[in-house]
Amino acid sequence: MLPTPEEDRKYKIQKVRLADEDMGEITAIIPDKSNNTAIVEYTTVYKNISPFAVLVKKELGKPDKKEAYFALSDNGWVIQKQHR
């Protein structure tokens, strides 16, 4: 069980932890030298899966594929909030 804010208690809402999400591995770095950007493909894995995980449709036993977008700035590589 996770801590319950007063607002959630008012509506009898209880949040639960499904699992811990950890960094898996970087699977690819795809640079685009024409606009000084790069896409980093990576995986995350779920550990300490709780019994509440059966309530979600997502299969937490498999790595989750994700992407992060970076741009080269005067201060080095910075992560972008959205891919442009």
C-alpha positions as CSV (number, residue, x, y, z in Angstrom):
1,M,0.0,0.0,0.0
2,L,1.2,3.5,-0.8
3,P,0.6,6.6,1.5
4,T,-2.8,8.0,0.9
5,P,-3.3,11.8,0.6
6,E,-6.2,13.3,2.5
7,E,-8.0,14.1,-0.8
8,D,-7.9,10.4,-1.8
9,R,-9.1,9.3,1.7
10,K,-12.2,11.5,1.2
11,Y,-13.1,9.4,-1.8
12,K,-11.9,6.1,-0.2
13,I,-9.1,5.7,-2.8
14,Q,-6.1,3.5,-1.9
15,K,-3.1,3.4,-4.2
16,V,-0.9,0.3,-4.3
17,R,2.5,-0.4,-5.7
18,L,2.5,-2.8,-8.7
19,A,6.3,-3.2,-9.1
20,D,9.6,-1.4,-9.1
21,E,10.8,-0.3,-12.6
22,D,14.5,-0.5,-13.2
23,M,16.7,0.4,-16.1
24,G,17.3,-2.7,-18.3
25,E,19.8,-2.1,-21.1
26,I,20.4,0.4,-23.9
27,T,19.6,-1.5,-27.1
28,A,20.5,1.2,-29.7
29,I,21.8,4.7,-30.1
30,I,20.7,6.3,-33.4
31,P,22.5,9.6,-34.1
32,D,21.2,12.1,-36.6
33,K,24.2,14.3,-37.4
34,S,22.2,16.5,-39.8
35,N,20.4,18.1,-36.8
36,N,22.6,17.1,-33.9
37,T,20.1,14.8,-32.3
38,A,20.0,11.2,-31.2
39,I,17.4,8.6,-30.3
40,V,18.4,6.2,-27.5
41,E,16.4,2.9,-27.4
42,Y,16.4,1.1,-24.1
43,T,14.5,-1.3,-22.0
44,T,13.2,-1.2,-18.4
45,V,12.4,-4.3,-16.3
46,Y,10.0,-4.7,-13.5
47,K,11.2,-6.2,-10.2
48,N,9.4,-6.9,-6.8
49,I,6.1,-7.4,-8.6
50,S,3.3,-7.3,-6.1
51,P,0.1,-9.4,-6.2
52,F,-1.8,-6.3,-7.3
53,A,0.0,-6.5,-10.7
54,V,-2.7,-9.0,-11.9
55,L,-5.1,-6.1,-12.0
56,V,-3.4,-4.4,-14.9
57,K,-3.3,-5.6,-18.5
58,K,0.4,-4.9,-19.0
59,E,2.6,-8.0,-18.7
60,L,5.2,-6.9,-16.1
61,G,7.3,-10.1,-16.6
62,K,8.8,-8.8,-19.9
63,P,11.1,-5.9,-20.6
64,D,9.4,-2.7,-21.7
65,K,10.9,-1.0,-24.8
66,K,11.2,2.8,-24.6
67,E,12.9,5.7,-26.4
68,A,14.6,8.9,-25.2
69,Y,15.4,11.8,-27.5
70,F,18.6,13.9,-27.1
71,A,19.8,17.1,-28.7
72,L,23.4,18.5,-28.7
73,S,23.5,21.9,-27.1
74,D,26.3,24.3,-26.1
75,N,26.2,22.5,-22.7
76,G,26.4,19.0,-24.2
77,W,23.7,16.4,-24.7
78,V,20.3,17.3,-23.2
79,I,17.2,15.1,-23.1
80,Q,14.2,16.5,-25.0
81,K,10.8,16.2,-23.6
82,Q,9.3,15.4,-27.0
83,H,10.7,14.2,-30.3
84,R,10.6,17.0,-32.8
